Amino acid sequence: MVELADNRPRWRQVHEIIKERIRSGTYAPGTRIPSVIQLHEEFGIATATGQKVMRALRADGLVYTEPGMGSFVVMQPDAKPDSDQ
């Protein structure tokens, strides 16, 4: 389990960790990110806290959620998709 140690709210700490994983490419565009339950298991946060993290990531434009499928990293504006041209 990842230890959250500073004085900031737990949801903010997890939000920053997931954002950094997206920015670093650990979670590449189009890949599924951990679910709320997986966030609970990794960080020891409550389900409601995990839902707040997901809402914040969606508000940041970093992920989108497909009901019944999960949440996925969006293509970042500076990333160039492959083309056949």
C-alpha positions in Angstrom: 0.0 0.0 0.0 1.3 3.5 -0.9 1.8 5.6 2.2 0.2 9.0 2.2 2.0 11.2 4.7 1.6 14.9 4.1 -1.0 17.2 5.6 -3.0 17.7 2.3 -6.3 16.0 1.9 -5.9 12.3 0.9 -8.0 12.7 -2.2 -5.6 15.6 -3.3 -2.5 13.4 -2.7 -3.9 10.5 -4.7 -5.1 12.9 -7.5 -1.6 14.3 -7.8 0.0 10.8 -7.9 -2.4 9.6 -10.6 -1.8 12.9 -12.6 1.9 12.3 -12.4 1.5 8.7 -13.6 -0.5 10.0 -16.6 2.1 12.7 -17.4 5.0 10.4 -17.0 3.4 7.8 -19.4 3.0 5.2 -16.7 -0.7 5.3 -17.8 -0.5 5.9 -21.5 -3.3 7.5 -23.6 -6.2 5.0 -24.1 -5.2 2.8 -21.1 -7.5 2.1 -18.3 -6.6 3.6 -14.9 -7.2 1.9 -11.6 -10.8 1.7 -10.5 -12.1 3.3 -7.3 -11.8 -0.2 -5.6 -8.2 -0.5 -6.8 -7.5 3.0 -5.5 -8.9 1.8 -2.1 -6.6 -1.2 -2.2 -3.5 0.7 -3.3 -3.8 3.9 -1.1 -6.2 2.8 1.7 -8.7 5.5 0.8 -12.5 5.2 1.2 -14.7 4.6 -1.9 -16.1 8.2 -1.6 -12.5 9.5 -1.6 -11.7 7.5 -4.7 -14.8 8.8 -6.5 -13.7 12.4 -5.7 -10.3 11.6 -7.2 -12.0 10.3 -10.4 -14.3 13.4 -10.6 -11.2 15.6 -10.3 -9.3 13.7 -13.0 -12.3 14.0 -15.3 -12.6 17.8 -14.5 -8.9 18.1 -15.4 -9.6 16.5 -18.8 -7.2 13.7 -18.1 -9.6 10.8 -18.1 -13.0 9.8 -19.4 -15.3 7.1 -18.0 -17.2 4.5 -20.0 -20.0 3.1 -17.8 -19.4 -0.5 -17.2 -15.9 -0.4 -18.7 -13.8 1.9 -16.5 -11.9 5.1 -16.8 -9.3 5.7 -19.5 -6.6 8.3 -20.1 -7.4 10.8 -22.8 -5.1 11.7 -25.6 -3.1 14.8 -24.4 -3.1 17.9 -26.7 0.7 17.7 -27.1 0.7 14.0 -28.0 0.6 13.3 -31.8 -1.4 10.3 -32.9 0.2 8.1 -35.5 -0.9 8.9 -39.1 -0.5 7.2 -42.4 0.5 10.4 -44.2 
